[in-house]
Amino acid sequence: MIKRRRTVTVKVGPVKIGSSAPVVIQSMTKVPTVDIARCVRQINQLAKAGCRLVRIAVPRRDDTAAFAKIVQKVDVPLIADVHFSPNRAIEAIEAGAAKVRLNPGNIKNRESILRIIDAAKMHKIAIRIGVNEASIRDLKKQAVPIEKRTALMLKEMKRYVRLFENRKFEKLVLSAKSSDCLRTIEINRRIAGTFDYPIHLGLTHAGLPEDAQIPSAIGLGTLLAEGIGDTIRVSAAGSPIIETKIAKQILIALGLYQRSTPELIVCPTCARAEIDVIKLARRIEKAIRDIDVPMRIAVMGCIVNGPGEAADADLAVCAAKNKAYIYRKGRKISTVPEGKIIPTMLKELQNL
């Protein structure tokens, strides 16, 4: 079990963020905010996929007006993503945002920040201070060593947090992101060692979905394994549903998320395999696609690791030449010819 870093607990609507609660998955809508119907549809899809918070960009006045209507049509708490305009932050708060994300690199005026703080206090909502490496002005002037980059990001975070704490505002979530895995890991370690507020993890961007999985797993997974991180978002250039699936896979691998669908274990195959294990696994994968029950299914190609995996599986097949052994709950229940492996497995799946 991973020992989570202790934090205060911050409520975003009914959702708790912090070490006293499970790690929360969130994502972001990727359609125009003013297209209310498409936004609502995407938010509902994200909620069904496992997102407990959804963020929406509100760069224009029309967007905050649309945000107010979207809030009324969904059940999941919404976060307003504000970058440059203090007015958009105030409008989003008044429109019903459960949390507002502010970028210290873009909103620097002290009086504007205090206005936002006071509005958030009045409406009893949370604020995420989100420092992005690309938004730190000093980093744009010249090539800055990695040590200096994380120091500048931490300096921006401290400056902002000080304003909030001096105003007696404590419903804070912190985040510091880079497109670089190592810098993201380093800055979040430093933030975790400096503050006791919950931390939101993510990379600023990780590429196309097929390219985003490894950097996200490394960057976010490393921090989560160290107990750092209370809410996460995978940033991939594609469907937010895919982002959510990647996030769930990372959390499941670390034992931080309760699986609600079957887990398929497949041996990597080698020269010992005497049937087409991959073809068999693909057919079983297709058969379990619509099952919403957590179970462990193993497809193994020989007797080396097969019985061991079968012992830990709800249902397992250990293939041999022209035949296979079927296990249920670790007990061998039948030996079937190769042509009957799939029908037998499907029948046992129904029994389970």
Steps between C-alpha positions, in 0.01 A plus 500: 500500500622849412524734797344825386653833601277661763308805381210713606169407338338736250141456383414574138124482506434160663839360389777482757860555391789408726669209672181415692325418171577283196700659217251684278508471120413807300511605138404795282239566233639534150213663315412872489356606835228700325377176339301411810344177373834350394662608827227339707522180294878481545479573873246220545723262302796592722299446816394157375864418417612575855569875519378657821598854398493664157683817400372746238695782337336844528719744305213732393190658653280282279668197654419593859141569393486151347671357808210624716257299284719189488524490881123462517496201264761267655558327833881494506673805660650733240832686510542826309840526331609865511827622353515872429185678615409563866151594377451150357590354839240716679238420237571125525472509878166676476392255229531205739854365460594255775864596452698752295844435361730805496837522325748714702708559190209679333306674781750703700320815614463485879167683518352277232611188687348631824170566323493139382585372847219702659249376241608139557466543876154647461386208285693243708676343204852364453783642292783317330823692464641348183855598407598400147865509404416652162317790670789614720619819336864471612531167323416659166788746508787252477599136536477428873655192669260244644586598858410862425177404325359307795620775736312764300184288494520449877557873549183580303305245704623641832411856393146400411441278802617781729229731362232238564620416848524868596138526390410198718406289199581131545298311239805465278619230263848542351651384173821556307529358150757467226505302178823348633456195728808562713421866563139413586622241750758736653272802544221291653740344745603849605140618533413190703787580735393863538119496536235271646232585243371230262694471173356459152733306270545521125729584212417815304477281190615148421434457128256290302320228699736225389799715598352642821473174692867445586596857608176525700559166669860593582435856616177449688575143604833589658343771715198289593728212600675743735165593654481838323181594316133522591336562162634435150436588139672336203547756222479333160423649160182304445175396659475584871350153545838358399667731755273355766575142402876562518461666841301203629762256372773691685303499825398134465863398446591671829206358693344846534178431307239229542459317170138461382566299181685174426879494505656292224842347574677367190837330487751669264549166315826340398623187321324285763154608377340236279178685408429857386472661846455854365209398277341320792548801730349738242187287474463490878564874521213558257275268699556686830481853357148569626534334839478743791619261769851507650667165439844370406533290185831340398596371155826308521694318231682227695543338841795714615298794636154372414406318822635786713296762316199266505522480877448877524231521230124464510522325164807379314603303195842331486560390144696194387538331162155456345330535840467724806433473872222718640524630858233667710598671826838325485356147456536304178150415385546359150728411212367596159618465140625819331179546302290513818710747699292808410154340548611358835646831617183688396283251689715536812489879470122484506516274808723753677 
